[in-house]
């Protein structure tokens, strides 16, 4: 059976049962905050969220690309979600020595995927 985490609710539930405080949990929480703030109605699929995030901010997804997008009166939720992603990248860079967004997400999903076994 494949235990791959595919949706917001899967990840949210697994982070919720993680009783320890650690940077991986902080990073996962920021990712969930960004997904929650993203303006696509009823966004559930992690892969779809990441695709939209990269289409909006550009690839590779970096703090610089995120902060280059300024509030234009219409994009408050994208800017808010981007702020959480920038914080996620910053924390991961400082504490996990990883600044590659895709690898950060892979690490989150791998870590919490182990909770399903």
Backbone as CSV, one residue per row, in Angstrom:
resi,resn,N_x,N_y,N_z,CA_x,CA_y,CA_z,C_x,C_y,C_z
1,UNK,0.833,-1.193,0.000,0.000,0.000,0.000,0.873,1.249,0.000
2,UNK,0.511,2.210,-0.810,1.255,3.462,-0.918,0.767,4.436,0.160
3,UNK,1.702,4.941,0.961,1.349,5.849,2.049,1.660,7.297,1.702
4,UNK,1.687,7.615,0.440,2.040,8.961,0.009,0.966,9.975,0.411
5,UNK,1.414,11.082,0.957,0.520,12.159,1.368,0.217,13.005,0.139
6,UNK,-1.068,13.144,-0.177,-1.445,13.854,-1.395,-2.284,15.102,-1.133
7,UNK,-2.909,15.179,0.044,-3.850,16.265,0.282,-3.517,17.071,1.534
8,UNK,-4.080,18.265,1.556,-3.965,19.150,2.712,-4.437,18.435,3.971
9,UNK,-5.605,17.814,3.913,-6.174,17.202,5.120,-5.323,16.044,5.630
10,UNK,-4.721,15.254,4.720,-3.813,14.182,5.155,-2.655,14.766,5.958
11,UNK,-2.000,15.766,5.384,-0.841,16.372,6.045,-1.257,17.062,7.341
12,UNK,-2.367,17.777,7.308,-2.863,18.479,8.495,-3.091,17.503,9.648
13,UNK,-3.725,16.377,9.363,-3.993,15.378,10.394,-2.703,14.799,10.967
14,UNK,-1.732,14.524,10.105,-0.479,13.934,10.557,0.347,14.924,11.386
15,UNK,0.360,16.180,10.972,1.055,17.202,11.767,0.365,17.338,13.123
16,UNK,-0.946,17.215,13.131,-1.715,17.329,14.367,-1.417,16.240,15.384
17,UNK,-1.055,15.057,14.921,-0.750,13.975,15.861,0.728,13.936,16.258
18,UNK,1.543,14.792,15.644,2.970,14.878,15.989,3.082,15.660,17.298
19,UNK,3.395,14.966,18.384,3.404,15.607,19.700,4.715,16.328,20.021
20,UNK,5.732,16.115,19.214,7.028,16.756,19.456,7.088,18.125,18.796
21,UNK,7.875,19.027,19.387,8.156,20.322,18.767,9.527,20.246,18.109
22,UNK,9.580,20.507,16.820,10.840,20.458,16.074,10.681,21.266,14.786
23,UNK,11.789,21.547,14.127,11.786,22.402,12.938,10.991,21.798,11.790
24,UNK,11.035,20.498,11.631,10.269,19.862,10.545,8.772,20.141,10.716
25,UNK,8.315,20.094,11.954,6.910,20.393,12.234,6.612,21.867,11.972
26,UNK,7.535,22.754,12.367,7.366,24.191,12.091,7.263,24.446,10.592
27,UNK,8.126,23.786,9.828,8.142,23.944,8.368,6.835,23.407,7.771
28,UNK,6.389,22.261,8.238,5.140,21.679,7.739,3.954,22.587,8.062
29,UNK,3.969,23.190,9.239,2.888,24.097,9.631,2.855,25.328,8.733
30,UNK,4.017,25.869,8.395,4.075,27.006,7.470,3.556,26.613,6.094
31,UNK,3.887,25.410,5.655,3.388,24.919,4.371,1.860,24.835,4.397
32,UNK,1.315,24.281,5.474,-0.144,24.190,5.611,-0.785,25.567,5.664
33,UNK,-0.154,26.516,6.350,-0.669,27.889,6.395,-0.728,28.486,4.995
34,UNK,0.333,28.266,4.221,0.375,28.789,2.850,-0.736,28.166,2.006
35,UNK,-0.918,26.871,2.141,-1.985,26.203,1.386,-3.349,26.748,1.783
36,UNK,-3.537,26.970,3.060,-4.811,27.485,3.565,-5.079,28.906,3.050
37,UNK,-4.021,29.707,2.934,-4.170,31.094,2.494,-4.301,31.244,0.981
38,UNK,-3.875,30.235,0.239,-3.893,30.331,-1.225,-5.334,30.530,-1.703
39,UNK,-5.568,31.455,-2.635,-6.940,31.836,-2.966,-7.736,30.877,-3.854
40,UNK,-7.165,29.787,-4.308,-7.940,28.836,-5.105,-8.988,28.180,-4.215
41,UNK,-10.240,28.325,-4.588,-11.326,27.780,-3.785,-11.206,26.266,-3.665
42,UNK,-11.332,25.781,-2.438,-11.378,24.355,-2.158,-10.105,23.619,-2.610
43,UNK,-8.971,24.280,-2.467,-7.684,23.678,-2.837,-7.346,22.576,-1.845
44,UNK,-7.276,21.346,-2.320,-7.010,20.212,-1.439,-5.730,19.476,-1.810
45,UNK,-5.414,19.455,-3.087,-4.315,18.637,-3.586,-2.978,19.376,-3.469
46,UNK,-2.023,18.758,-2.789,-0.715,19.373,-2.564,-0.009,19.655,-3.886
47,UNK,-0.040,18.706,-4.811,0.643,18.890,-6.106,0.042,20.059,-6.886
48,UNK,-1.282,20.198,-6.864,-1.915,21.320,-7.555,-1.521,22.651,-6.927
49,UNK,-1.473,22.692,-5.597,-1.056,23.906,-4.898,0.365,24.297,-5.295
50,UNK,1.268,23.340,-5.282,2.669,23.618,-5.631,2.775,24.120,-7.070
51,UNK,2.006,23.505,-7.976,2.005,23.937,-9.379,1.556,25.394,-9.496
52,UNK,0.467,25.744,-8.824,-0.035,27.121,-8.865,0.941,28.095,-8.213
53,UNK,1.548,27.675,-7.126,2.520,28.509,-6.426,3.699,28.852,-7.344
54,UNK,4.208,27.846,-8.033,5.338,28.048,-8.951,4.927,28.858,-10.173
55,UNK,3.710,28.664,-10.660,3.234,29.464,-11.795,3.145,30.940,-11.401
56,UNK,2.758,31.200,-10.177,2.600,32.581,-9.720,3.947,33.242,-9.399
57,UNK,4.796,32.553,-8.640,6.051,33.154,-8.186,7.246,32.845,-9.091
58,UNK,7.174,31.776,-9.851,8.285,31.387,-10.725,9.073,30.217,-10.159
59,UNK,9.856,29.611,-11.041,10.706,28.498,-10.625,12.152,28.798,-10.983
60,UNK,13.095,28.342,-10.204,12.857,27.676,-8.929,12.270,28.660,-7.916
61,UNK,11.508,28.138,-6.992,10.848,28.967,-5.990,11.876,29.390,-4.937
62,UNK,12.112,30.696,-4.852,13.105,31.227,-3.909,12.511,32.376,-3.108
63,UNK,13.160,32.701,-2.018,12.728,33.837,-1.196,12.747,35.113,-2.035
64,UNK,13.759,35.255,-2.864,13.893,36.457,-3.692,12.720,36.603,-4.664
65,UNK,12.322,35.518,-5.295,11.194,35.577,-6.233,9.890,35.872,-5.503
66,UNK,9.765,35.319,-4.317,8.548,35.553,-3.536,8.461,37.009,-3.104
67,UNK,9.555,37.553,-2.574,9.536,38.932,-2.083,9.481,39.953,-3.216
68,UNK,9.806,39.529,-4.428,9.722,40.439,-5.573,8.267,40.728,-5.963
69,UNK,7.351,39.831,-5.605,5.927,40.050,-5.882,5.370,40.992,-4.827
70,UNK,4.950,42.143,-5.256,4.431,43.152,-4.331,2.906,43.147,-4.353
71,UNK,2.311,43.619,-3.273,0.864,43.727,-3.179,0.373,44.702,-4.239
72,UNK,-0.611,44.259,-5.036,-1.121,45.107,-6.114,-2.594,45.476,-5.917
73,UNK,-3.102,45.229,-4.714,-4.497,45.516,-4.438,-5.417,44.334,-4.702
74,UNK,-4.926,43.328,-5.417,-5.735,42.161,-5.779,-5.142,40.837,-5.294
75,UNK,-3.895,40.848,-4.884,-3.186,39.587,-4.629,-2.821,39.365,-3.158
76,UNK,-3.650,39.834,-2.241,-3.334,39.733,-0.817,-3.107,38.289,-0.365
77,UNK,-3.948,37.376,-0.832,-3.815,35.992,-0.380,-2.576,35.317,-0.952
78,UNK,-2.205,35.647,-2.193,-0.972,35.098,-2.757,0.244,35.621,-1.991
79,UNK,0.223,36.916,-1.667,1.336,37.513,-0.919,1.424,36.888,0.473
80,UNK,0.287,36.677,1.108,0.264,36.056,2.440,0.796,34.626,2.384
81,UNK,0.340,33.857,1.418,0.836,32.484,1.253,2.331,32.496,0.943
82,UNK,2.749,33.424,0.097,4.163,33.547,-0.250,5.020,33.861,0.963
83,UNK,4.498,34.665,1.863,5.220,35.001,3.094,5.482,33.743,3.925
84,UNK,4.492,32.873,4.016,4.673,31.616,4.752,5.708,30.725,4.062
85,UNK,5.673,30.683,2.734,6.643,29.869,1.990,8.055,30.442,2.153
86,UNK,8.183,31.767,2.117,9.495,32.392,2.333,10.022,32.062,3.727
87,UNK,9.162,32.117,4.730,9.565,31.755,6.097,9.979,30.288,6.163
88,UNK,9.230,29.431,5.501,9.538,28.001,5.441,10.926,27.773,4.848
89,UNK,11.220,28.436,3.740,12.535,28.298,3.098,13.632,28.834,4.012
90,UNK,13.372,29.969,4.667,14.348,30.575,5.572,14.677,29.639,6.738
91,UNK,13.666,29.093,7.383,13.887,28.181,8.517,14.622,26.927,8.055
92,UNK,14.206,26.381,6.923,14.853,25.181,6.408,16.320,25.440,6.061
93,UNK,16.593,26.608,5.499,17.971,26.956,5.152,18.831,27.056,6.410
94,UNK,18.300,27.728,7.430,19.068,27.951,8.665,19.252,26.686,9.495
95,UNK,18.222,25.879,9.625,18.255,24.773,10.566,18.418,23.396,9.930
96,UNK,18.094,23.275,8.657,18.178,21.975,7.983,19.168,22.001,6.820
97,UNK,19.771,23.154,6.587,20.749,23.328,5.514,20.167,22.959,4.145
98,UNK,18.881,23.306,3.957,18.224,23.003,2.691,17.385,24.204,2.240
99,UNK,17.729,24.762,1.072,16.991,25.917,0.560,16.155,25.594,-0.679
100,UNK,16.277,24.379,-1.198,15.534,23.962,-2.386,14.096,23.622,-1.982
101,UNK,13.136,24.407,-2.458,11.741,24.235,-2.066,11.237,22.816,-2.321
102,UNK,11.541,22.262,-3.481,11.061,20.916,-3.813,11.608,19.877,-2.833
103,UNK,12.868,20.018,-2.455,13.469,19.078,-1.504,12.894,19.271,-0.100
104,UNK,12.574,20.512,0.236,11.954,20.790,1.534,10.590,20.096,1.606
105,UNK,9.792,20.254,0.575,8.460,19.625,0.546,8.599,18.103,0.556
106,UNK,9.544,17.595,-0.207,9.789,16.154,-0.233,10.133,15.640,1.173
107,UNK,10.936,16.409,1.895,11.321,16.045,3.254,10.118,16.041,4.202
108,UNK,9.270,17.064,4.080,8.053,17.135,4.903,7.184,15.899,4.650
109,UNK,6.929,15.620,3.382,6.035,14.522,3.017,6.626,13.165,3.388
110,UNK,7.926,13.038,3.277,8.597,11.797,3.663,8.520,11.594,5.176
111,UNK,8.811,12.656,5.914,8.778,12.573,7.382,7.380,12.203,7.869
112,UNK,6.378,12.933,7.417,5.023,12.662,7.884,4.423,11.419,7.236
113,UNK,4.930,11.029,6.089,4.508,9.778,5.473,4.893,8.582,6.333
114,UNK,5.993,8.725,7.077,6.422,7.630,7.952,5.429,7.430,9.113
115,UNK,4.603,8.412,9.395,3.600,8.297,10.458,2.460,7.372,10.049
116,UNK,2.327,7.128,8.758,1.194,6.331,8.272,1.521,4.838,8.242
117,UNK,2.744,4.490,8.538,3.156,3.079,8.472,2.926,2.377,9.780
